[in-house]
Amino acid sequence: MPGVILNAERDPCSFRHRSVAGILYSVAEENEMITRREFLDAASISAAAVAFGSAKSYARILGANDRLNFAVIGLNSRAYAHLSSLAANKDKARISHVCDVDTTILSKFAGETRKAMGEPVAFEQDFRKVLALKEVDAVTIATPDHWHTPMAILALEAGKHVYVEKPCSHNPAEGAMLIAAQRRYGKLVQMGTQQRSSPHTMEVADKIHNGLIGNAYFAKAWYSNVRKSIGYGKPAPVPATLDWDLWQGPAPRQQYTDNIQPYNWHWFRKYGTGESLNNGTHEVDVCRWVLGVDYPARVTAQGGRYQFKDDWQFYDTLTTSFTYPNAMIAWEGKCCNGMKYYGRDRGSEIVGTTGTVIVDRDGYEVYDLKGTKVSEAKAGSQTSSTDLVGADSMTDAHFANFIAGIQRGTKLNAPIEVGNVAVTMLQLSNIAWEVSRELKLNPAGGHILDDPEAMKGWGRAYEQGWAPKG
């Protein structure tokens, strides 16, 4: 595959791993996540799909001619929102395949997919086998961050449309590679910043652009949570259900420890990108959207790991700012202290010459220069920093927009060249934090100017044979 350079022993046809069917059978039987009959149905469907990869999908054989076939890859946490939103759009899309390197997670998600979609689903441990199937039209990627760009490029190369969770890349170089790959292969790539498809956020962004608060020049975003310590990991045997080598993929190899997978990888630099990319991406993207700005001229960041002493390799508290010729954005993250701002644990404050707007996932409020509320719009009853892992209308609308883009050519709300800007900005914040100084940037593409040491953080080292190729 030209998109990612693979060693011969890692070819999908010869990749060393257990029999997926055998593992899934025992997991399903033991945990009763899916019934034996459902498993056999799904296994037979998977075998048929592999055998007839160039034929019509079995969904179309069943008569669903107008629906897209989706494969969901990476099935912990956020993937459940993908499932919910594809179920909400199942008149136009179906889930034909699900894929995860951990067969326990895979088995559970396959059962939940069967319930939500009302039809069997094929499942596979190695995503490359799914990409080889011609009947798969689009993939959704909810894997750890270090897999986002390499997997998306391979999917594009295989002729698939891609919905990729934020952050779309692990580092700035990968974001540029993904944009280049999207242009080369011509398929659609939507990033999972679902607030771009939120009706009330679209409405208030349009109002701000048309002078609601005069000239908007400053935006501040924040995130608060009460995450616990991840402790110190101990070397442990790799679980029998996990393909640890494939889980690591592009990342340089290390011994398995008991505090990384399935969620705490967020806080390790090899795999994750810290809280600024994990959650800050959403609100920073909203801020730059409403201010009408792209890459800044300068980036600063200060923070540290203050709350706990453990294996966590990023900050738990960070303030970062982005300076433009006529505007500024700031983000503050406190992921181990849940103190709220404006009664909200996340949101954005947009300041203008005649007033201020507070906007979050559940609505917006408009204030005059003296801080008196003059209007508001509510889309929900409360705000929360809880990750969106289940049903939510924003993600439903974001998937509907993606599906319409594929089927009808509708303009995407968060195409990769748009979504990647906020991602790169916050990756630059991480670099500024690491080198402990302000970064000066080329606003044309975000490259760091006159700082070779900082520019080393633009990319990363890869396991031999796994580097993505933009």
C-alpha positions as CSV (number, residue, x, y, z in Angstrom):
1,M,0.0,0.0,0.0
2,P,1.6,3.3,-1.0
3,G,-0.4,5.3,1.6
4,V,1.4,3.6,4.6
5,I,4.7,1.7,4.0
6,L,4.1,-1.8,5.4
7,N,6.7,-4.5,6.1
8,A,5.9,-7.8,4.4
9,E,5.1,-9.5,7.6
10,R,2.5,-6.8,8.3
11,D,0.6,-7.3,5.1
12,P,-3.1,-7.8,5.9
13,C,-3.1,-11.2,4.3
14,S,-0.3,-12.5,6.5
15,F,-0.5,-10.3,9.6
16,R,0.1,-12.3,12.7
17,H,-3.0,-12.5,14.9
18,R,-5.4,-14.9,16.4
19,S,-8.4,-16.2,14.5
20,V,-10.9,-13.4,15.0
21,A,-13.8,-15.7,14.6
22,G,-12.5,-18.1,17.3
23,I,-11.8,-15.3,19.8
24,L,-15.2,-13.6,19.1
25,Y,-17.0,-16.9,19.5
26,S,-15.6,-17.5,22.9
27,V,-16.0,-13.9,24.1
28,A,-19.6,-13.8,22.8
29,E,-20.4,-17.1,24.5
30,E,-18.8,-16.2,27.8
31,N,-20.2,-12.7,28.1
32,E,-23.4,-13.1,26.2
33,M,-22.8,-9.9,24.4
34,I,-24.2,-11.3,21.3
35,T,-26.1,-14.5,20.9
36,R,-24.6,-17.6,19.2
37,R,-27.1,-17.3,16.4
38,E,-26.3,-13.6,15.9
39,F,-22.5,-14.4,15.9
40,L,-22.9,-17.2,13.3
41,D,-25.0,-14.9,11.2
42,A,-22.4,-12.1,11.4
43,A,-19.5,-14.5,10.8
44,S,-21.1,-15.9,7.7
45,I,-21.8,-12.4,6.4
46,S,-18.2,-11.5,7.1
47,A,-17.0,-14.5,5.2
48,A,-19.3,-13.7,2.3
49,A,-18.1,-10.1,2.2
50,V,-14.5,-11.2,2.0
51,A,-15.2,-13.8,-0.6
52,F,-17.2,-11.4,-2.7
53,G,-15.4,-8.2,-2.0
54,S,-15.8,-7.0,-5.6
55,A,-19.5,-7.9,-5.7
56,K,-22.5,-5.9,-4.5
57,S,-22.8,-5.6,-0.8
58,Y,-25.1,-7.9,0.9
59,A,-27.1,-4.9,2.0
60,R,-27.8,-4.1,-1.6
61,I,-28.7,-7.8,-2.1
62,L,-31.3,-7.2,0.6
63,G,-32.6,-4.3,-1.4
64,A,-31.2,-1.3,0.4
65,N,-30.0,0.2,-2.9
66,D,-30.1,3.8,-1.7
67,R,-28.0,3.4,1.5
68,L,-24.3,3.8,2.0
69,N,-22.3,1.1,3.6
70,F,-20.3,2.4,6.6
71,A,-17.5,0.6,8.5
72,V,-16.9,1.9,12.0
73,I,-13.3,1.5,13.1
74,G,-12.1,1.9,16.7
75,L,-15.1,0.9,18.9
76,N,-14.5,2.3,22.4
77,S,-16.2,5.4,23.8
78,R,-16.8,7.9,20.9
79,A,-17.7,5.1,18.5
80,Y,-21.1,4.8,20.3
81,A,-22.0,8.3,19.1
82,H,-21.1,7.2,15.6
83,L,-23.4,4.2,16.0
84,S,-26.2,6.3,17.4
85,S,-25.9,8.9,14.6
86,L,-25.8,6.3,11.8
87,A,-28.9,4.7,13.4
88,A,-30.5,8.1,13.3
89,N,-29.7,8.3,9.6
90,K,-30.3,4.7,8.7
91,D,-32.7,5.5,5.9
92,K,-29.6,6.7,4.0
93,A,-26.8,4.6,5.6
94,R,-26.2,1.3,7.3
95,I,-23.3,-0.2,9.2
96,S,-22.0,-3.1,7.2
97,H,-18.7,-3.7,9.2
98,V,-17.3,-2.9,12.6
99,C,-13.6,-3.2,13.5
100,D,-11.4,-3.0,16.6
101,V,-8.1,-4.6,17.6
102,D,-9.6,-5.7,20.9
103,T,-12.1,-8.5,20.3
104,T,-13.8,-8.0,23.6
105,I,-14.7,-4.4,22.6
106,L,-15.4,-5.6,19.1
107,S,-17.8,-8.3,20.3
108,K,-19.7,-5.9,22.5
109,F,-20.0,-3.2,19.8
110,A,-21.2,-5.8,17.2
111,G,-24.0,-6.8,19.5
112,E,-25.0,-3.1,20.1
113,T,-24.9,-2.4,16.4
114,R,-27.2,-5.4,15.7
115,K,-29.7,-4.0,18.2
116,A,-29.5,-0.3,17.0
117,M,-29.5,-1.0,13.3
118,G,-31.9,-4.0,13.3
119,E,-29.7,-6.1,11.0
120,P,-26.5,-8.2,11.2
121,V,-23.1,-6.7,10.9
122,A,-19.8,-8.2,9.9
123,F,-16.8,-7.6,12.1
124,E,-13.0,-7.8,11.8
125,Q,-10.0,-7.2,13.9
126,D,-7.7,-5.9,11.2
127,F,-9.0,-2.7,9.5
128,R,-7.0,-3.3,6.4
129,K,-9.2,-6.2,5.5
130,V,-12.2,-4.0,5.8
131,L,-10.6,-1.4,3.5
132,A,-10.0,-4.0,0.9
133,L,-13.8,-4.6,0.5
134,K,-15.2,-2.8,-2.4
135,E,-18.7,-2.7,-1.0
136,V,-17.7,-0.4,1.9
137,D,-18.4,3.2,0.8
138,A,-17.2,5.1,3.9
139,V,-15.4,4.6,7.1
140,T,-15.6,6.3,10.5
141,I,-12.5,6.5,12.6
142,A,-12.7,6.7,16.4
143,T,-9.3,5.1,17.1
144,P,-6.5,6.5,19.3
145,D,-5.1,9.8,17.8
146,H,-1.9,8.2,16.5
147,W,-3.9,6.2,14.0
148,H,-6.2,8.9,12.7
149,T,-4.1,10.2,9.8
150,P,-2.4,7.0,8.7
151,M,-5.7,5.1,8.7
152,A,-7.6,7.9,6.9
153,I,-4.9,8.1,4.2
154,L,-5.2,4.3,3.7
155,A,-9.0,4.6,3.5
156,L,-8.8,7.4,0.9
157,E,-6.4,5.3,-1.1
158,A,-8.8,2.4,-1.0
159,G,-11.5,4.7,-2.4
160,K,-13.5,5.3,0.8
161,H,-15.0,8.5,2.1
162,V,-13.8,9.2,5.7
163,Y,-15.4,10.6,8.8
164,V,-12.5,11.1,11.3
165,E,-12.8,12.1,14.9
166,K,-10.9,15.1,16.2
167,P,-8.0,15.6,16.3
168,C,-7.6,14.6,12.7
169,S,-3.9,14.1,13.2
170,H,-1.3,13.4,15.8
171,N,1.0,16.2,14.7
172,P,1.0,19.2,12.2
173,A,2.9,17.3,9.5
174,E,0.2,14.6,9.5
175,G,-2.6,17.2,9.1
176,A,-0.9,18.5,6.0
177,M,-0.5,14.9,4.7
178,L,-4.2,14.2,5.1
179,I,-5.2,17.3,3.3
180,A,-2.9,16.4,0.4
181,A,-4.2,12.8,0.3
182,Q,-7.8,14.1,0.3
183,R,-7.1,16.3,-2.7
184,R,-5.2,13.5,-4.5
185,Y,-7.9,10.8,-4.1
186,G,-10.9,13.1,-4.3
187,K,-13.0,11.4,-1.6
188,L,-14.7,13.4,1.2
189,V,-13.2,13.8,4.6
190,Q,-15.3,15.3,7.4
191,M,-13.7,15.9,10.9
192,G,-15.8,15.2,13.9
193,T,-16.2,18.7,15.3
194,Q,-19.9,18.3,15.4
195,Q,-20.7,21.8,16.7
196,R,-20.1,22.9,13.1
197,S,-23.4,21.2,12.4
198,S,-25.2,22.6,15.5
199,P,-28.1,24.8,14.3
200,H,-27.8,27.3,17.2
201,T,-24.0,27.6,16.7
202,M,-24.4,28.1,13.0
203,E,-27.1,30.7,13.7
204,V,-25.1,32.7,16.2
205,A,-21.9,32.5,14.0
206,D,-23.9,34.0,11.2
207,K,-25.3,36.7,13.5
208,I,-21.8,37.6,14.8
209,H,-20.5,37.8,11.2
210,N,-23.3,40.2,10.5
211,G,-22.6,42.6,13.4
212,L,-24.5,41.2,16.3
213,I,-21.8,42.4,18.8
214,G,-20.1,44.9,16.5
215,N,-16.6,44.0,15.5
216,A,-15.7,40.7,17.3
217,Y,-12.1,40.7,18.3
218,F,-11.5,38.4,21.3
219,A,-12.6,34.9,22.1
220,K,-12.0,32.9,25.2
221,A,-12.8,29.2,25.5
222,W,-12.5,26.8,28.4
223,Y,-12.8,23.2,29.6
224,S,-13.2,21.9,33.2
225,N,-13.3,18.3,34.4
226,V,-12.3,16.2,37.4
227,R,-10.2,13.4,35.9
228,K,-8.5,11.0,38.2
229,S,-4.9,9.9,38.4
230,I,-3.8,7.2,36.0
231,G,-1.2,5.9,38.4
232,Y,2.0,4.3,37.4
233,G,1.6,1.5,34.9
234,K,3.1,-1.9,35.4
235,P,4.3,-4.2,32.7
236,A,1.7,-6.9,32.1
237,P,0.9,-9.7,29.7
238,V,-0.9,-8.5,26.6
239,P,-4.6,-9.5,26.9
240,A,-5.4,-12.5,24.7
241,T,-8.1,-10.5,23.0
242,L,-5.8,-7.5,22.1
243,D,-3.5,-7.3,19.0
244,W,-1.0,-4.9,20.7
245,D,1.2,-4.7,17.7
246,L,-1.6,-3.5,15.5
247,W,-2.9,-1.2,18.3
248,Q,0.5,0.5,18.3
249,G,0.7,0.6,14.5
250,P,2.6,3.8,13.5
251,A,3.9,4.5,17.0
252,P,7.4,3.3,18.1
253,R,7.1,0.0,20.0
254,Q,7.0,-0.3,23.7
255,Q,6.1,-2.9,26.2
256,Y,2.4,-3.3,27.1
257,T,1.5,-1.8,30.5
258,D,-1.7,-1.9,32.4
259,N,-2.7,1.8,32.3
260,I,-2.7,2.7,28.6
261,Q,-5.5,1.0,26.8
262,P,-8.5,1.5,26.2
263,Y,-8.6,5.2,27.3
264,N,-5.6,6.6,29.1
265,W,-3.5,6.6,25.9
266,H,-4.8,10.2,25.6
267,W,-2.1,11.2,28.2
268,F,0.9,9.5,26.5
269,R,2.7,11.5,23.8
270,K,3.3,8.5,21.6
271,Y,-0.4,8.0,21.1
272,G,-2.4,11.0,22.4
273,T,-2.3,14.8,22.1
274,G,-3.4,16.0,25.6
275,E,-6.5,17.6,26.8
276,S,-6.1,20.6,24.5
277,L,-6.6,18.4,21.4
278,N,-9.0,16.0,23.2
279,N,-11.5,18.6,24.2
280,G,-10.1,22.1,23.4
281,T,-10.3,21.5,19.6
282,H,-14.1,21.9,19.7
283,E,-14.3,25.3,21.3
284,V,-11.1,26.7,19.7
285,D,-12.7,25.7,16.4
286,V,-15.8,27.6,17.3
287,C,-13.8,30.7,18.3
288,R,-11.8,30.9,15.1
289,W,-15.0,30.3,13.1
290,V,-16.9,33.2,14.6
291,L,-13.9,35.5,14.5
292,G,-13.3,34.6,10.9
293,V,-9.6,33.8,11.4
294,D,-7.3,30.9,10.4
295,Y,-3.6,30.4,11.5
296,P,-2.3,33.0,14.0
297,A,0.9,35.0,13.9
298,R,2.0,33.9,17.5
299,V,1.2,31.2,20.0
300,T,2.0,31.0,23.7
301,A,1.3,28.3,26.2
302,Q,1.9,27.8,29.9
303,G,0.9,24.9,32.1
304,G,1.9,21.8,34.0
305,R,0.9,18.5,35.7
306,Y,0.0,19.8,39.1
307,Q,-2.8,17.7,40.5
308,F,-1.2,14.2,40.6
309,K,2.2,12.6,40.2
310,D,1.8,9.6,37.8
311,D,2.5,8.5,34.2
312,W,0.5,11.3,32.6
313,Q,2.9,13.0,30.2
314,F,0.9,16.2,29.4
315,Y,-0.4,19.1,31.5
316,D,-3.6,18.9,33.6
317,T,-3.8,22.7,33.5
318,L,-3.0,24.8,30.4
319,T,-3.5,28.4,29.2
320,T,-2.8,29.1,25.6
321,S,-3.3,32.1,23.4
322,F,-3.3,32.8,19.7
323,T,-2.5,36.3,18.4
324,Y,-3.7,37.7,15.1
325,P,-3.1,41.2,13.7
326,N,-6.6,42.3,14.8
327,A,-7.9,39.6,17.1
328,M,-7.0,37.1,19.8
329,I,-8.1,33.6,21.0
330,A,-7.4,32.1,24.4
331,W,-8.2,28.6,25.7
332,E,-7.9,27.4,29.3
333,G,-8.0,23.8,30.3
334,K,-8.4,22.5,33.8
335,C,-9.1,18.8,33.5
336,C,-8.5,17.9,37.2
337,N,-10.6,20.7,38.7
338,G,-14.2,21.1,37.8
339,M,-14.6,24.8,38.6
340,K,-17.0,26.2,36.0
341,Y,-17.0,29.6,34.2
342,Y,-20.4,31.3,33.6
343,G,-22.0,28.2,35.2
344,R,-20.6,26.0,32.4
345,D,-17.8,23.4,32.4
346,R,-17.1,24.2,28.7
347,G,-17.9,27.0,26.3
348,S,-16.8,30.1,24.4
349,E,-17.0,33.8,25.2
350,I,-16.9,36.0,22.1
351,V,-16.2,39.7,22.8
352,G,-17.0,42.5,20.4
353,T,-17.1,46.3,20.3
354,T,-20.8,46.4,21.2
355,G,-21.4,43.3,23.3
356,T,-20.5,39.7,24.2
357,V,-21.9,36.3,23.2
358,I,-21.6,33.1,25.4
359,V,-22.0,30.0,23.3
360,D,-21.9,26.3,24.3
361,R,-23.3,23.1,23.0
362,D,-26.7,23.8,24.4
363,G,-27.4,27.4,23.3
364,Y,-26.1,31.0,23.4
365,E,-26.6,34.2,25.3
366,V,-26.1,37.8,24.1
367,Y,-24.9,40.6,26.5
368,D,-24.5,44.3,26.1
369,L,-21.3,46.2,27.0
370,K,-22.4,46.4,30.7
371,G,-22.9,42.7,30.9
372,T,-26.7,42.8,30.8
373,K,-28.3,39.8,29.1
374,V,-30.3,41.0,26.1
375,S,-31.3,37.7,24.4
376,E,-30.7,34.0,24.4
377,A,-31.4,30.8,22.6
378,K,-31.6,27.4,24.3
379,A,-31.1,24.1,22.5
380,G,-30.9,22.0,25.7
381,S,-31.4,22.1,29.5
382,Q,-27.9,21.8,30.8
383,T,-24.2,21.8,29.8
384,S,-21.7,19.0,30.5
385,S,-18.1,18.2,30.0
386,T,-18.9,14.5,29.7
387,D,-17.6,13.2,26.4
388,L,-20.4,12.6,23.9
389,V,-20.5,8.9,23.6
390,G,-24.3,8.3,23.1
391,A,-27.1,10.0,21.2
392,D,-26.8,13.8,20.5
393,S,-28.5,15.8,17.9
394,M,-25.3,17.7,16.8
395,T,-23.5,14.5,15.8
396,D,-26.7,13.2,14.1
397,A,-26.7,16.4,12.0
398,H,-22.9,16.2,11.4
399,F,-23.3,12.7,10.0
400,A,-26.4,13.7,8.0
401,N,-24.3,16.5,6.4
402,F,-21.5,14.0,5.6
403,I,-23.9,11.5,4.1
404,A,-25.5,14.3,2.0
405,G,-22.0,15.3,0.8
406,I,-21.4,11.8,-0.5
407,Q,-24.8,11.3,-2.0
408,R,-25.8,14.7,-3.3
409,G,-22.6,16.8,-3.3
410,T,-23.7,18.9,-0.3
411,K,-21.0,21.2,1.1
412,L,-19.4,19.7,4.2
413,N,-19.6,21.6,7.4
414,A,-16.2,20.5,8.6
415,P,-14.1,19.4,5.6
416,I,-10.6,18.4,6.6
417,E,-8.9,21.6,5.3
418,V,-11.2,23.5,7.7
419,G,-11.1,21.1,10.7
420,N,-7.3,20.8,10.5
421,V,-6.7,24.5,11.3
422,A,-7.8,24.3,15.0
423,V,-6.1,21.0,15.4
424,T,-2.8,22.4,14.1
425,M,-3.2,25.5,16.3
426,L,-3.5,23.4,19.4
427,Q,-0.7,21.1,18.4
428,L,1.4,24.2,18.1
429,S,0.3,25.0,21.7
430,N,1.7,21.7,22.8
431,I,5.0,22.6,21.1
432,A,5.1,26.0,22.7
433,W,4.4,24.4,26.1
434,E,7.2,21.8,25.5
435,V,9.9,24.5,24.5
436,S,8.6,27.0,27.1
437,R,8.5,30.0,24.7
438,E,6.4,31.9,22.3
439,L,6.2,30.6,18.7
440,K,6.2,32.9,15.8
441,L,4.3,31.5,12.8
442,N,3.8,31.8,9.1
443,P,0.0,32.5,9.0
444,A,-0.1,31.0,5.5
445,G,0.2,27.4,6.9
446,G,1.1,27.6,10.5
447,H,4.8,26.7,10.1
448,I,7.1,27.8,13.0
449,L,9.5,30.6,12.0
450,D,13.1,30.9,13.0
451,D,13.0,28.2,15.7
452,P,14.6,24.9,14.5
453,E,14.2,23.2,17.9
454,A,10.5,23.9,18.1
455,M,10.0,22.9,14.5
456,K,11.2,19.4,15.4
457,G,7.8,19.0,17.0
458,W,6.1,19.5,13.6
459,G,6.3,15.7,12.9
460,R,7.1,12.6,14.8
461,A,9.2,9.3,14.7
462,Y,7.4,6.2,13.4
463,E,7.8,2.5,13.8
464,Q,9.8,1.3,10.9
465,G,7.5,0.4,8.0
466,W,4.5,2.2,9.3
467,A,5.1,5.9,8.4
468,P,2.2,7.5,6.6
469,K,2.8,8.9,3.2
470,G,1.0,12.1,2.1
